[in-house]
């Protein structure tokens, strides 16, 4: 089981998805990243699939018809396997030291996850 599932709702996010994903990958194997492509008409699906192929134990790409931000988040919730859950929008990124500190705190709270 993963410690943290992060859902990344995406709609036409090709211009900034890479920055978001690279910031989240720092979490390593403790993190499950669900990229939910919500009916994008640009290269978002292709980018999501490339990340899922490159990091198959960390990233899963989910493709659905456009249902809006809320439905993309709900798709993430339905597919999450992590102990904790977080949403990071595709045009955001996380600060590495803060992210790693949160993961460390979650490890302490849970005694580690197997």
ROLUMKE-846431 format. One record per residue (C-alpha): residue number from 1; residue in three letters; x negated, y, z negated. Coordinates in steps of 0.25 Angstrom, whole numbers, plus 5000, padded with zeros to 4 digits. Layout:
BEGIN
[NUM; 'ALA'; [X; Y; Z]];
...
END
This chain:
BEGIN
[1; 'UNK'; [5000; 5000; 5000]];
[2; 'UNK'; [4995; 5014; 5003]];
[3; 'UNK'; [4994; 5024; 4992]];
[4; 'UNK'; [5001; 5036; 5001]];
[5; 'UNK'; [5009; 5036; 5013]];
[6; 'UNK'; [5008; 5049; 5021]];
[7; 'UNK'; [5019; 5052; 5031]];
[8; 'UNK'; [5015; 5062; 5042]];
[9; 'UNK'; [5028; 5066; 5050]];
[10; 'UNK'; [5024; 5071; 5064]];
[11; 'UNK'; [5031; 5078; 5075]];
[12; 'UNK'; [5023; 5083; 5086]];
[13; 'UNK'; [5011; 5083; 5077]];
[14; 'UNK'; [5000; 5081; 5087]];
[15; 'UNK'; [4992; 5094; 5084]];
[16; 'UNK'; [4990; 5092; 5069]];
[17; 'UNK'; [4993; 5077; 5066]];
[18; 'UNK'; [4978; 5073; 5067]];
[19; 'UNK'; [4974; 5083; 5056]];
[20; 'UNK'; [4985; 5078; 5047]];
[21; 'UNK'; [4981; 5063; 5049]];
[22; 'UNK'; [4966; 5065; 5047]];
[23; 'UNK'; [4969; 5072; 5034]];
[24; 'UNK'; [4978; 5060; 5029]];
[25; 'UNK'; [4968; 5049; 5034]];
[26; 'UNK'; [4959; 5054; 5022]];
[27; 'UNK'; [4968; 5046; 5013]];
[28; 'UNK'; [4963; 5033; 5019]];
[29; 'UNK'; [4969; 5019; 5016]];
[30; 'UNK'; [4977; 5024; 5004]];
[31; 'UNK'; [4986; 5032; 5014]];
[32; 'UNK'; [4997; 5028; 5024]];
[33; 'UNK'; [4999; 5039; 5034]];
[34; 'UNK'; [5013; 5038; 5042]];
[35; 'UNK'; [5013; 5047; 5054]];
[36; 'UNK'; [5027; 5048; 5058]];
[37; 'UNK'; [5029; 5053; 5072]];
[38; 'UNK'; [5043; 5060; 5072]];
[39; 'UNK'; [5045; 5060; 5087]];
[40; 'UNK'; [5034; 5068; 5092]];
[41; 'UNK'; [5032; 5072; 5106]];
[42; 'UNK'; [5018; 5075; 5106]];
[43; 'UNK'; [5006; 5066; 5103]];
[44; 'UNK'; [5009; 5064; 5088]];
[45; 'UNK'; [5013; 5049; 5090]];
[46; 'UNK'; [5000; 5047; 5097]];
[47; 'UNK'; [4992; 5053; 5086]];
[48; 'UNK'; [4999; 5046; 5075]];
[49; 'UNK'; [4997; 5032; 5083]];
[50; 'UNK'; [4983; 5035; 5084]];
[51; 'UNK'; [4981; 5037; 5069]];
[52; 'UNK'; [4989; 5025; 5066]];
[53; 'UNK'; [4980; 5017; 5075]];
[54; 'UNK'; [4967; 5022; 5070]];
[55; 'UNK'; [4972; 5021; 5055]];
[56; 'UNK'; [4981; 5009; 5055]];
[57; 'UNK'; [4980; 5007; 5040]];
[58; 'UNK'; [4983; 5021; 5037]];
[59; 'UNK'; [4992; 5027; 5047]];
[60; 'UNK'; [5005; 5023; 5053]];
[61; 'UNK'; [5012; 5030; 5065]];
[62; 'UNK'; [5027; 5031; 5064]];
[63; 'UNK'; [5035; 5036; 5077]];
[64; 'UNK'; [5049; 5040; 5076]];
[65; 'UNK'; [5059; 5048; 5084]];
[66; 'UNK'; [5060; 5063; 5079]];
[67; 'UNK'; [5068; 5063; 5066]];
[68; 'UNK'; [5061; 5075; 5059]];
[69; 'UNK'; [5051; 5077; 5048]];
[70; 'UNK'; [5060; 5070; 5038]];
[71; 'UNK'; [5062; 5058; 5046]];
[72; 'UNK'; [5047; 5057; 5049]];
[73; 'UNK'; [5045; 5058; 5034]];
[74; 'UNK'; [5056; 5047; 5031]];
[75; 'UNK'; [5049; 5038; 5041]];
[76; 'UNK'; [5036; 5040; 5033]];
[77; 'UNK'; [5043; 5036; 5020]];
[78; 'UNK'; [5050; 5024; 5027]];
[79; 'UNK'; [5036; 5019; 5032]];
[80; 'UNK'; [5028; 5023; 5020]];
[81; 'UNK'; [5020; 5012; 5012]];
[82; 'UNK'; [5012; 5021; 5003]];
[83; 'UNK'; [5014; 5022; 4988]];
[84; 'UNK'; [5016; 5037; 4989]];
[85; 'UNK'; [5021; 5046; 5001]];
[86; 'UNK'; [5017; 5059; 5007]];
[87; 'UNK'; [5021; 5067; 5019]];
[88; 'UNK'; [5011; 5075; 5027]];
[89; 'UNK'; [5016; 5083; 5039]];
[90; 'UNK'; [5008; 5081; 5052]];
[91; 'UNK'; [5004; 5095; 5052]];
[92; 'UNK'; [4998; 5095; 5038]];
[93; 'UNK'; [4985; 5089; 5033]];
[94; 'UNK'; [4980; 5085; 5019]];
[95; 'UNK'; [4968; 5090; 5012]];
[96; 'UNK'; [4958; 5079; 5010]];
[97; 'UNK'; [4954; 5081; 4995]];
[98; 'UNK'; [4969; 5083; 4991]];
[99; 'UNK'; [4973; 5071; 4998]];
[100; 'UNK'; [4963; 5062; 4992]];
[101; 'UNK'; [4966; 5067; 4978]];
[102; 'UNK'; [4980; 5064; 4980]];
[103; 'UNK'; [4977; 5050; 4985]];
[104; 'UNK'; [4968; 5048; 4973]];
[105; 'UNK'; [4979; 5053; 4963]];
[106; 'UNK'; [4988; 5043; 4970]];
[107; 'UNK'; [4978; 5032; 4968]];
[108; 'UNK'; [4977; 5035; 4953]];
[109; 'UNK'; [4992; 5036; 4951]];
[110; 'UNK'; [4994; 5022; 4958]];
[111; 'UNK'; [4981; 5015; 4953]];
[112; 'UNK'; [4978; 5013; 4968]];
[113; 'UNK'; [4987; 5006; 4979]];
[114; 'UNK'; [4984; 4992; 4985]];
END
